[in-house]
Amino acid sequence: MKTRSLQPPALKTDLTVLCVSLILLAAVCNPPVFSQTREPTVSPCKVGVRAPAFGFWTWAANSQVKVFILAAHFKTEEIPVLLAPLESWNAVAEASSSGVKFTYAGSVSEPQYCENCLTIMRGKVYEKKTRHATKLQAYSVHADQIISYAEVVIDPIITNPEALKNAMVHELGHNFGLLDCFSCKDRSTVMNQFKVINFSNGMEAPTACDISQVKAAYEELKTHVRPSPMVAKVMVDEGEEPVDDDTPTVIPLP
Ligand SMILES: [Zn+2]
């Protein structure tokens, strides 16, 4: 006798329902991806947080700047320390689109007032309130923000080689239009405040945000050249305090 295994109709229906249920459950547990998750757009180089503002003294795009050091002001072992930051900024000349390159032109006995000349020297410029011990002094033949020649003045209070290097990297930032950013986060920019004078702040080269701000500064230069910082200063109200503590000053005509 043939035996047939027959499933009762009721059970068949139950299995069908179970299968459909399982498929639905799988769909709920593994929903198909219809769109990619979008991160909120946050600028990584927000001015005042991770990036300095720009708009001050600037070497003309693609300048070849000759750099001199007042030999009598520095020890022999300090010379390479002063020159290293020039290379750090040279290394980002293309990335920042400034095209500005510094070339060491030797030691001198007095500041050099020639076109595209920068002299590094010592001088009493330390301000206790701001802990700034360096200053950029510049002159523009057209009374605009484009530097004709300049001096980086470093206070004798800075003797630590690392602090000296940090100070030079910072001052060169002022050579590209960058302003101080005391509210910026640590290590986000070389334009940050020095917390302790004559101690290293660990900043030896421009950051990604510094580079992007210099790029923005040179982009602006293509269409708009600002007046020199000193001319701009005269234009503001008498009672208005300058925001920048070490606003670069103008070298008087020799
Ligand atoms: Zn500064």
Residues whose N, C-alpha, C, O or C-beta is under 5 A from the ligand:
A	BS01	ZN	D180 D246
